[in-house]
Amino acid sequence: MPNPAAAAATASLPSDLDKIKQSLSLLTSISSFDDVLSTFGLLDMPPAQRYGIMFGMLTFALTVCAVMVLLTLGGTWRRIEQQSRLGESATAPDGVTHRKRRALLMERLLEGRKWMMETNYPGGGTANGGGGGDGGGGDDDDDGGSAVATTPLTPLTRMLMTSAPTETGAMPEGYVENYKAAYRRCRDRPGGPILGGRVGRRDDAVDAADEDAHDGYVENYKAAYRRCRDRPGGPILGGRPDHRFEAYARAFAGCGDRTSLPYRWSYARNYESMSGKTHESDERYRTLHRDRPNDVVGRTVRLEPLDAVRHSGELWEVTSGNVRGEHKSYDPDEVWAYLDCGPFDDVTSMIESDVFRLKSDMAGFAIVNSITDKLVGVIHLSYDDPKNLRVQMEPPIVAPYSDGTVEQMEACFLLLDRLFAYGYRRVQMCVDSQDVRGRRLPNRLGFTQEGEMLKHMIVKDANRDSLVYGMLNSDWDKGARAFVYAKIHGVAACKADAAIVAREKADHEQEERGRLIGVEKKMD
């Protein structure tokens, strides 16, 4: 039988609804701020303590509200719901799972990596041990009778050189397509006024091209000329209506088919601007392209593939410490003290050194002043690793009076810009930790100091600790390139270059959309 006493006790207990009403009655009884303080037991406290507790409670409430808003706006609740629906764990993944989820490289970088490995190192890897240089006089294919052997071109040097039609008439990969596209684009919107004096040169150029070019080259040349003539982008100075179009086209095509389009647009417009200033500059750049089509051309310097026959004598004069022109003598150890070779007693000893005897994973370029055609110094790349898309840039070998100049900076800029255009992800520079002057260059170029390698090398029978600097392609694209470009060309030119690239990109995207629409119509 049920216990009557227990039943009566249970009946006398308040219901849940009564409990809620009793709790809310505290709120309904509040008629003033003192009632609020009394409810929380703060009324009888000293004012300082009372307001301190109130401020802490208010801060806590605001913090909770802010966290909830951020979680909501950030999509946390949505992700939790998705994970619950998909059965995924909300905990942090383990190391293996985290590795499998790592983002893959862009397809352009992977294609460039594969192409460089197959083209530059078909044997299956780089040769850090001293293969491909052999830059002295012992090669069987040296120029016959020459007292100084021509420095062989390494794969990396060949890749970074400007492309041009070969003497046999065959074109490098993508040259004609790039030339045609560039000529058409420059005809629609040239980068400046057109000089006079070359009305008849177009037919001469076509006739000359007929002699050496392969099938289709002349047709592409004519089509590009017509496109550029239809929509010039500025006032035309009389007599040379085609000089800007030809300059832009040969520079764009010379960048090769493997570099990025923004790089080609920027390089070609700079080249066009430099060659199109005057009749004399137009003639000079035409002659330079005819005689040295593989040089990488900048505003203050150009980079020539390093050659012992052409450059060794002048390089020795520059770095020997002797009086040269308006420059006074200096101690040659200012150049060679922190390097593994030099100073040299004569040109022959320099040719037999590592300056000209390049390993197969290296590249070497002479830095030549664009105005005087005098050699400024040399710059090397080493430890080329296309498998991991990285390479090391050595500080340029220049005389003390050329250190820190715009020529030195532009030489580094030209190589950095072209390396990243080919798809390299990292360029490294190592400098002796005691070389105060050498440590300034990577800072000027926007490199990031990443650390110090103790006992890194043995240089001239002594220990060398090296400071490691790095430049990433992401840093280059996000501001480092503009930073160095503005130092070399000026802020106004930097802004103009960015505008040109943006405009060319928009035109290219429009052309691609038109091409796709045309393909779809043909398929229909």
C-alpha positions in Angstrom: 0.0 0.0 0.0 1.3 3.5 -0.7 2.4 5.4 2.4 -0.1 8.3 3.0 2.6 10.4 4.8 5.0 10.2 1.9 2.3 11.0 -0.6 1.3 14.1 1.4 4.9 15.2 1.6 5.3 14.9 -2.1 2.2 16.8 -2.8 3.4 19.6 -0.6 6.6 20.1 -2.6 6.5 23.0 -5.2 6.3 22.1 -8.8 8.9 23.0 -11.5 6.6 25.8 -12.7 6.4 27.2 -9.1 10.2 27.1 -8.9 10.5 29.1 -12.2 8.0 31.6 -10.9 9.9 31.9 -7.6 13.2 32.6 -9.5 11.6 35.2 -11.8 10.1 36.9 -8.8 13.5 38.2 -7.9 13.7 40.0 -11.3 10.1 41.4 -11.0 10.9 42.7 -7.5 13.9 44.8 -8.9 12.9 48.4 -9.1 16.2 50.2 -8.7 20.0 49.8 -9.1 20.3 49.2 -5.3 17.9 46.2 -5.7 20.4 44.8 -8.3 23.3 45.2 -5.9 21.3 43.7 -3.1 20.4 40.7 -5.2 24.1 39.9 -5.8 25.1 40.8 -2.2 27.1 43.9 -3.2 25.0 46.6 -1.5 26.8 46.5 1.8 30.4 46.4 0.3 32.7 49.4 0.1 32.3 51.3 -3.2 35.7 50.5 -4.5 35.3 46.8 -4.0 31.7 46.9 -5.3 32.6 48.6 -8.5 35.7 46.4 -9.1 33.5 43.3 -8.9 30.9 44.9 -11.2 33.6 45.8 -13.8 35.0 42.3 -13.7 31.6 40.8 -14.3 30.9 43.2 -17.2 34.3 42.3 -18.7 33.6 38.6 -18.5 30.2 39.0 -20.1 31.5 41.1 -23.0 34.4 38.6 -23.5 31.9 35.7 -23.7 29.7 37.6 -26.2 32.7 38.5 -28.4 34.0 34.9 -28.4 30.5 33.6 -29.4 30.3 36.2 -32.2 33.7 35.3 -33.6 32.9 31.6 -33.4 29.7 32.2 -35.3 31.2 34.5 -38.0 34.2 32.3 -38.4 32.1 29.3 -39.3 33.1 27.2 -36.3 29.6 25.9 -35.6 29.1 25.2 -39.3 32.4 23.1 -39.4 31.4 21.2 -36.3 28.1 20.4 -37.9 29.8 19.2 -41.1 32.2 17.1 -39.1 29.4 15.6 -37.2 27.4 14.9 -40.4 30.4 13.4 -42.1 31.6 11.4 -39.1 34.9 13.2 -38.9 36.8 13.7 -35.7 37.0 17.2 -34.4 40.4 16.6 -32.8 43.7 17.6 -34.3 45.0 15.1 -36.9 48.0 12.9 -36.2 51.3 13.5 -38.0 50.6 11.0 -40.9 47.1 12.4 -41.5 48.5 16.0 -41.4 51.1 15.1 -44.0 48.5 13.5 -46.3 46.5 16.7 -46.1 49.4 18.9 -47.1 48.5 21.1 -50.1 50.1 20.2 -53.4 52.1 22.6 -55.5 50.6 24.5 -58.4 50.5 22.6 -61.7 52.7 25.2 -63.3 55.5 24.7 -60.8 55.3 20.9 -61.1 55.4 21.1 -64.9 58.4 23.5 -64.8 60.1 21.2 -62.3 59.7 18.2 -64.6 60.8 20.1 -67.6 64.0 21.5 -65.9 65.0 18.1 -64.6 64.5 16.4 -68.0 66.2 19.2 -69.9 69.0 20.3 -67.7 69.9 17.1 -66.0 68.6 14.2 -68.1 71.0 11.8 -66.3 68.9 11.9 -63.2 70.2 14.7 -61.0 72.6 17.6 -60.5 76.4 17.1 -60.3 77.7 18.9 -57.3 81.0 17.2 -57.5 82.5 19.1 -60.3 81.3 17.7 -63.6 80.2 20.0 -66.3 82.5 23.0 -65.8 85.8 21.9 -67.2 86.3 25.5 -68.1 90.0 25.3 -68.7 91.9 24.6 -71.9 91.6 20.8 -71.9 88.3 20.3 -73.7 88.3 18.6 -77.0 85.7 21.0 -78.4 87.6 24.1 -77.5 88.1 26.7 -80.2 91.0 25.4 -82.2 94.3 27.3 -81.8 92.8 29.7 -79.2 95.2 30.4 -76.3 92.2 30.7 -74.0 89.5 28.1 -73.9 85.9 29.2 -74.3 84.0 28.5 -71.1 81.4 25.8 -71.8 77.8 26.8 -71.2 76.2 24.8 -68.3 72.6 23.7 -68.5 71.5 26.4 -66.1 73.3 29.1 -68.0 71.6 28.0 -71.3 68.2 28.0 -69.7 68.6 31.5 -68.3 69.9 33.1 -71.5 67.6 35.0 -73.7 66.3 32.8 -76.5 66.8 33.7 -80.2 66.6 32.1 -83.6 69.6 29.9 -84.1 72.1 30.4 -86.9 70.8 27.3 -88.6 67.3 28.8 -88.9 65.7 26.5 -86.4 63.7 28.2 -83.6 63.9 27.4 -79.9 60.9 25.9 -78.3 57.9 28.4 -78.3 59.9 31.2 -79.9 57.7 31.8 -82.9 54.5 31.5 -80.9 55.8 34.0 -78.3 57.0 36.4 -81.0 53.7 36.3 -82.8 51.7 36.8 -79.6 54.0 39.6 -78.4 53.9 41.4 -81.7 50.1 41.3 -81.9 49.8 42.5 -78.3 52.3 45.4 -78.8 50.6 46.5 -82.0 47.3 46.8 -80.1 48.9 48.9 -77.3 52.6 49.9 -77.7 54.3 51.3 -74.6 55.3 54.7 -76.0 55.9 56.9 -79.0 57.1 55.5 -82.3 60.4 56.8 -83.7 60.9 57.8 -87.3 63.2 56.7 -90.0 62.3 53.0 -90.5 59.4 53.1 -93.0 61.1 50.6 -95.3 62.8 48.5 -92.6 59.8 46.2 -92.2 60.1 44.8 -95.7 63.9 44.4 -95.2 63.3 42.5 -92.0 60.8 40.2 -93.6 63.2 39.6 -96.5 66.0 38.8 -94.0 63.8 36.5 -92.1 63.0 34.6 -95.3 66.6 33.6 -95.5 67.0 32.0 -92.1 63.5 31.4 -90.6 61.8 28.1 -90.7 58.3 27.6 -92.2 55.7 29.9 -90.8 58.0 32.5 -89.3 57.5 35.1 -92.0 53.7 34.6 -91.9 53.7 35.1 -88.1 55.9 38.2 -88.5 53.5 39.8 -91.0 50.5 39.0 -88.9 52.1 40.5 -85.8 53.0 43.6 -87.7 49.4 44.1 -89.0 48.0 43.6 -85.5 50.4 46.2 -84.0 49.7 48.7 -86.8 45.9 48.5 -86.4 45.9 49.9 -82.8 49.0 51.9 -81.8 49.1 52.9 -78.2 50.7 56.3 -78.4 51.8 59.1 -80.7 54.0 58.0 -83.7 57.2 59.9 -84.3 57.7 59.6 -88.1 59.7 57.2 -90.1 60.0 54.2 -87.8 56.5 52.9 -87.3 57.7 49.4 -86.5 60.6 49.8 -84.1 58.6 49.4 -80.9 56.7 46.4 -82.1 59.8 44.6 -83.1 61.5 45.4 -79.9 58.6 44.2 -77.8 58.2 41.0 -79.8 61.9 40.0 -79.8 62.1 40.6 -76.0 58.8 38.7 -75.3 59.8 35.8 -77.5 63.3 35.7 -76.1 62.0 35.0 -72.6 61.2 31.5 -73.8 58.0 29.5 -73.5 58.6 28.3 -69.9 58.6 31.6 -68.0 55.5 33.1 -66.5 53.4 35.6 -68.6 53.7 38.5 -66.1 57.5 38.2 -66.3 57.4 38.3 -70.1 55.1 41.2 -70.2 57.2 43.2 -67.7 60.6 42.3 -69.3 59.3 43.0 -72.9 57.8 46.4 -72.0 61.0 47.5 -70.2 63.1 46.4 -73.2 60.7 48.2 -75.6 60.9 51.4 -73.5 64.7 51.4 -73.4 65.2 50.7 -77.1 62.5 53.1 -78.2 63.7 56.3 -76.6 65.7 57.7 -79.5 66.9 56.7 -83.0 70.3 56.0 -81.5 69.0 53.7 -78.8 66.8 51.8 -81.4 69.8 51.3 -83.6 72.0 50.2 -80.6 69.5 47.6 -79.4 68.9 46.2 -82.8 72.7 45.8 -83.2 73.0 44.3 -79.8 70.3 41.8 -80.5 71.9 40.9 -83.8 75.3 40.4 -82.4 74.4 39.1 -78.9 70.9 37.8 -78.9 71.3 35.7 -75.8 72.1 38.5 -73.3 69.6 39.3 -70.6 69.2 43.1 -70.9 68.4 45.5 -68.1 68.4 49.3 -67.8 71.9 49.8 -66.4 73.5 46.4 -67.1 73.1 43.4 -69.2 74.1 39.8 -68.3 76.3 38.0 -70.8 77.0 34.3 -70.5 80.4 34.0 -68.8 83.1 33.3 -71.3 86.9 33.2 -70.5 87.9 34.5 -74.0 85.6 37.5 -73.8 85.7 38.4 -70.1 88.8 37.1 -68.3 91.1 39.9 -69.2 88.8 42.7 -68.2 87.7 40.9 -65.1 91.3 40.6 -64.0 91.8 44.3 -64.5 88.7 45.1 -62.5 89.6 42.9 -59.5 93.4 43.2 -59.5 93.4 46.4 -57.5 95.3 48.4 -60.2 94.3 51.9 -61.3 91.5 51.7 -63.8 90.2 54.9 -65.5 89.0 57.3 -62.9 89.2 54.7 -60.1 92.2 54.6 -57.9 94.1 51.5 -56.8 92.9 49.3 -53.9 93.9 46.2 -52.1 92.7 43.2 -54.2 91.9 41.3 -50.9 88.9 43.6 -50.6 87.4 41.5 -53.4 88.9 38.1 -52.8 89.6 37.8 -49.0 86.3 36.0 -48.3 86.3 33.8 -51.4 87.9 30.5 -51.9 90.1 31.8 -54.8 92.1 34.9 -55.7 93.7 37.3 -55.8 95.4 36.2 -59.0 98.8 37.1 -60.3 97.7 37.0 -64.0 94.8 36.2 -66.3 95.8 32.6 -66.8 95.6 31.8 -63.1 92.1 33.4 -63.0 90.9 31.3 -66.0 92.1 28.1 -64.2 90.2 29.0 -61.1 86.6 28.4 -60.0 85.6 31.7 -61.5 85.5 30.3 -64.9 85.6 26.5 -64.2 82.0 26.0 -63.5 80.4 22.8 -62.3 77.5 21.4 -64.1 75.0 22.7 -61.5 76.3 26.2 -61.8 75.7 29.2 -64.0 77.9 32.2 -64.6 77.2 35.6 -66.1 79.3 38.7 -66.8 77.8 42.0 -65.6 78.4 44.6 -68.4 77.4 48.3 -68.2 74.7 49.1 -70.7 76.1 52.5 -71.6 79.9 52.0 -71.6 80.0 48.3 -72.4 82.6 47.9 -69.7 82.6 44.9 -67.5 81.4 45.5 -63.9 82.0 42.0 -62.5 80.6 38.5 -62.6 77.8 36.7 -60.8 77.4 33.0 -60.2 74.5 30.6 -59.4 75.4 27.3 -57.7 73.8 24.2 -56.2 71.0 24.1 -58.8 68.3 21.7 -57.5 65.4 21.7 -59.9 63.9 18.7 -58.2 63.2 20.9 -55.2 63.0 24.1 -57.2 65.8 25.9 -55.4 69.2 27.4 -56.2 71.9 29.4 -54.5 73.0 32.9 -55.7 76.6 33.9 -54.9 77.3 37.5 -54.2 78.6 39.2 -57.3 82.4 39.6 -57.7 82.8 43.3 -58.3 85.4 46.0 -57.4 84.9 47.9 -54.1 83.8 51.0 -56.1 80.9 49.0 -57.6 79.7 47.5 -54.4 76.2 48.8 -53.5 75.6 50.4 -56.8 72.5 50.1 -58.9 74.4 48.0 -61.4 75.2 45.4 -58.8 71.5 45.3 -57.6 70.1 45.1 -61.1 72.3 42.2 -62.0 70.9 40.3 -59.0 67.4 41.5 -59.8 67.5 40.2 -63.5 68.5 36.7 -62.3 66.1 36.6 -59.4 63.2 37.7 -61.6 64.0 35.1 -64.3 64.6 32.3 -61.8 61.2 32.8 -60.1 59.6 33.2 -63.6 60.8 29.7 -64.4 59.2 28.3 -61.3 62.0 28.3 -58.6 60.5 28.5 -55.1 63.6 29.4 -53.2 66.9 31.3 -53.9 69.5 31.2 -51.2 72.5 33.3 -50.5 75.3 32.4 -48.1 77.7 35.0 -46.9 80.8 34.8 -44.6 79.7 35.9 -41.2 82.7 38.2 -40.9 82.2 39.8 -44.3 80.5 43.1 -43.3 80.3 44.5 -46.8 79.0 41.2 -48.2 76.2 41.1 -45.7 74.7 44.3 -46.9 73.7 43.0 -50.3 71.1 40.4 -49.3 69.5 43.1 -47.0 69.4 45.5 -49.9 67.7 42.9 -52.1 65.0 42.0 -49.4 66.4 38.6 -48.4 65.5 37.2 -45.0 68.3 36.2 -42.7 67.4 32.6 -41.7 70.3 31.5 -39.5 74.0 30.9 -39.2 75.8 27.7 -40.1 78.8 27.2 -37.9 81.9 25.6 -39.4 80.2 25.7 -42.8 83.3 25.8 -45.0 87.1 25.8 -45.0 88.2 28.8 -47.0 91.9 29.3 -47.7 92.8 26.8 -44.9 90.7 28.7 -42.3 87.2 28.1 -40.8 84.2 30.0 -42.2 80.9 30.5 -40.5 78.2 31.4 -43.0 75.0 33.5 -42.6 72.1 32.1 -44.6 69.7 34.3 -46.4 66.6 33.2 -48.3 64.2 34.6 -50.8 61.0 32.7 -51.5 58.8 33.0 -54.6 55.9 34.0 -52.4 57.9 36.9 -50.8 59.1 37.9 -54.3 55.5 38.1 -55.6 54.1 39.8 -52.6 56.4 42.8 -52.4 60.1 42.0 -52.6 60.1 42.4 -56.4 58.4 45.7 -56.2 60.8 46.8 -53.5 63.9 46.1 -55.5 62.3 47.3 -58.8 61.6 50.7 -57.2 65.2 51.0 -56.0 66.5 50.4 -59.5 63.9 52.2 -61.7 62.1 54.5 -59.2 58.7 54.4 -57.5 56.9 55.9 -60.5 58.3 53.3 -62.9 57.4 50.6 -60.4 53.8 51.7 -60.3 53.8 51.9 -64.1 55.2 48.4 -64.4 52.4 47.0 -62.1 49.8 48.8 -64.1 51.2 47.3 -67.4 51.2 43.8 -66.0 47.6 44.2 -64.7 46.5 45.6 -68.1 48.2 42.8 -70.0 46.7 40.2 -67.7 43.2 41.6 -68.3 43.8 41.6 -72.1 45.1 38.1 -72.0 42.1 36.9 -70.0 39.7 38.6 -72.5 41.5 36.9 -75.4 41.3 33.5 -73.6 37.6 34.0 -73.1 37.1 34.9 -76.8 39.1 31.8 -77.8 37.1 29.5 -75.6 33.8 31.0 -77.0 35.1 30.4 -80.5 36.0 26.8 -79.7 32.5 26.2 -78.2 30.9 27.6 -81.3 32.9 25.4 -83.6 31.9 22.4 -81.5 28.2 23.3 -81.7 
